[in-house]
Amino acid sequence: MKTETRTSAAPPLICDLGALTAPDLAVVDALARLRRAAARHGVRLVLRNADGPLRELLAFSGLAAVLLVEPDEQQDGGRGGLLPGLQAGRQAEQREEDLGVEEVGDPGDPAR
């Protein structure tokens, strides 16, 4: 049995989303599945003409780092495909739990 191996020299799969008028989470799910299937075959998925609402949905769903959005000079000001509000090389802030804070109950309430 001969197995076929694909090299990284395979051309990327370009998905043009210019005709998409009202993106929703079903579109995001389909794009995530398409990216996964393409990766299984050694092909890179590139999203073209992704508008602002779709970019925001990708950021909201956490897929912005996984799905490659082709840069659009008019939409992102030359930031190289970064989504609105994101900065390259930055990480989310981690907060420490407040220590010494205790819940205060009403003295008239029975203890559980």
C-alpha positions as CSV (number, residue, x, y, z in Angstrom):
1,M,0.0,0.0,0.0
2,K,1.5,3.3,-1.1
3,T,0.8,6.4,1.0
4,E,0.9,9.8,-0.5
5,T,2.7,12.5,1.4
6,R,2.2,16.1,0.7
7,T,4.9,18.7,1.0
8,S,4.6,22.3,2.2
9,A,5.1,23.3,-1.4
10,A,1.4,22.7,-2.1
11,P,-0.4,25.9,-3.1
12,P,-2.6,27.3,-0.4
13,L,-6.4,26.9,-0.5
14,I,-7.8,30.4,-0.9
15,C,-11.3,30.9,0.4
16,D,-12.8,34.2,-1.0
17,L,-15.4,35.5,1.4
18,G,-16.3,38.7,-0.5
19,A,-19.9,37.6,-1.2
20,L,-20.6,36.8,2.4
21,T,-23.1,39.4,3.6
22,A,-24.1,38.3,7.1
23,P,-21.5,36.1,8.8
24,D,-22.6,34.2,11.9
25,L,-21.2,31.4,14.1
26,A,-22.2,28.8,11.5
27,V,-19.8,30.4,9.1
28,V,-17.1,30.4,11.7
29,D,-17.8,26.7,12.4
30,A,-17.6,25.9,8.7
31,L,-14.3,27.8,8.3
32,A,-12.8,26.0,11.3
33,R,-13.8,22.6,9.8
34,L,-12.4,23.6,6.4
35,R,-9.1,24.7,8.0
36,R,-8.9,21.4,9.8
37,A,-9.6,19.4,6.7
38,A,-7.1,21.4,4.7
39,A,-4.4,20.8,7.4
40,R,-5.0,17.1,7.3
41,H,-4.1,17.2,3.7
42,G,-1.1,19.4,4.2
43,V,-2.7,22.5,2.6
44,R,-2.7,25.9,4.2
45,L,-6.1,27.8,4.2
46,V,-6.0,31.5,3.5
47,L,-9.1,33.7,3.9
48,R,-9.5,36.4,1.4
49,N,-11.9,39.5,1.6
50,A,-13.0,38.8,5.2
51,D,-14.9,41.9,6.2
52,G,-15.0,43.5,9.7
53,P,-17.9,41.6,11.2
54,L,-16.4,38.2,10.2
55,R,-13.0,39.3,11.6
56,E,-14.7,40.3,14.8
57,L,-16.5,36.9,15.0
58,L,-13.2,35.1,14.5
59,A,-11.6,37.1,17.3
60,F,-14.6,36.5,19.6
61,S,-14.5,32.7,18.9
62,G,-10.7,32.5,19.5
63,L,-10.0,31.4,15.9
64,A,-8.2,34.5,14.8
65,A,-4.9,33.0,15.8
66,V,-5.6,29.8,13.9
67,L,-7.2,31.1,10.7
68,L,-5.0,33.1,8.4
69,V,-6.7,36.1,7.1
70,E,-5.1,37.7,4.0
71,P,-4.1,41.3,4.8
72,D,-6.3,44.0,3.4
73,E,-4.6,47.4,3.3
74,Q,-8.0,49.2,3.2
75,Q,-9.5,47.4,6.2
76,D,-6.6,46.9,8.6
77,G,-4.3,49.8,7.7
78,G,-1.4,47.6,6.8
79,R,-1.3,45.7,10.1
80,G,-0.7,42.4,8.3
81,G,-4.1,40.7,8.8
82,L,-4.4,41.5,12.5
83,L,-8.0,41.8,13.7
84,P,-9.3,45.1,15.1
85,G,-8.0,45.9,18.6
86,L,-5.3,43.2,18.5
87,Q,-1.6,44.0,18.8
88,A,1.2,41.7,17.6
89,G,3.1,40.0,20.4
90,R,0.7,40.9,23.2
91,Q,-0.8,38.5,25.6
92,A,-4.0,38.7,27.6
93,E,-3.7,40.2,31.1
94,Q,-3.8,37.6,33.9
95,R,-5.4,38.8,37.1
96,E,-4.6,37.7,40.5
97,E,-7.3,36.6,42.9
98,D,-8.1,39.1,45.6
99,L,-6.9,37.7,48.9
100,G,-8.5,38.5,52.2
101,V,-11.9,39.2,50.8
102,E,-14.7,37.4,52.7
103,E,-18.3,37.3,51.9
104,V,-20.4,39.2,54.5
105,G,-23.8,37.8,55.4
106,D,-26.7,39.4,57.1
107,P,-26.7,38.6,60.8
108,G,-30.4,37.7,60.6
109,D,-29.9,35.0,58.0
110,P,-29.6,31.5,59.3
111,A,-26.2,29.8,58.7
112,R,-26.2,27.0,56.1
